[in-house]
Amino acid sequence: MEYLFIFLFGGFLMTLIKYLADNIDPDYAGIIAAFPVAIISTLFIQKNKLSSYLISYIRSIFILFLSGIVYYLFIIHNYSKHYSLFSTLFIWLTINIIYVLYLK
């Protein structure tokens, strides 16, 4: 039941972001997209693993911030949305994998 709640909450957030971006104002969608789900998810993490989780979260936020800048640069230099997105996700994933496999 716990996983169903988490799944439905995530689906609700994605739907809300799409709706706001298409029908209201993309600025509101950006605020919801930055909703700190990872901080709220600490309710489901065991206390003895919480410190490690939060350090990982902070590192991930930094990598995400850098990825956001890369994505923005792709977009303003008129790369296609799909190319920009997949390239940025590839860079984000590569940095995270390198960290987990070699730097941790």
N, C-alpha and C positions, 0 to 999 in steps of 0.2 A: 504494500500500500504506500510505503514511503517513496518508492521509486515512481509510482504512478503520479503522485503529487508533484514530484520534481519534474517529471516529463510534461505534465500539463502546464505547470508554471512556465517552463521554458517555451512551450508552444504559444502560450498566451503572450509572452513578451515579444516573440518574433512577429506575431500577428499585429500587435499594437504598434511596433516600430514601422512595419509596412504601411499600416493604415495612416499613422501620423505623417509619414514622409509623403504619401500620395495625396492625402486629403486635407491636412491641416497645415503643418509647417515642418520642414525638415529639421529645423532647430530643435523642436520638441522630440522628434525621433532620435536625434543625437543624444539628447539627455537620457531618454529611456535606454538607448543602446549602451550608454555608459553606466547604467544601473549596476551597483556593486553586488552582483549575484554572488561573487566569490566570498565577499565578507558575510553575507547572509548565510551562505552555505556552511559557515563555521559552526552553526547550530547542529550540523550533522557529523562533525568531525570529533573524534575522541580527544579529550583534553591533552593527553600525553603526546599527541601528534599535531597539535594546533600550532606550536611554535614553528615547526618545520614547514607546515602548510603555508603559514603566513609569509615566511621568508621566500618560499617558492612563488607565492602570489605577487610579492613585491617585485621579484625578478621578472616575472611574466608581464606585469604591468609596464615595466621599463621597456622590455622587448616589444610589447604591443604599441607603446608610444612611438618608438623608432619606426616600427612598421607603418604606423599611421602617417608619419612624415613621408616615408617612401611612397606610399599609396597616393598621397596628395601630390607629390612631385610627378608621378606618372600621369595623373589626371591633368594637371595644369600644363604638361608638355604634350597634351593631346593624344596620348596612347588610348587605345580602346578600353572601355570599362572592364571587359572580361580579361584582357591581357594584364591590365593594371592589378585587378583583383587576384588573379591566379599567380602572377609574379610575386606580389606582396605576400600572399599566403605561403608560397614556396620559400621565400626568404625567412618569414617568421618561423615556419616549421623547421627549416635547416638550422637556424640559430638555436632553437630549443633542443633539437636532437643533439647538436654538438655539445651543448651545455650538459645535458643529461648523460651522454656517453663518455665525454672526455674531461669535463671540467668540474663535475660534481664531487 
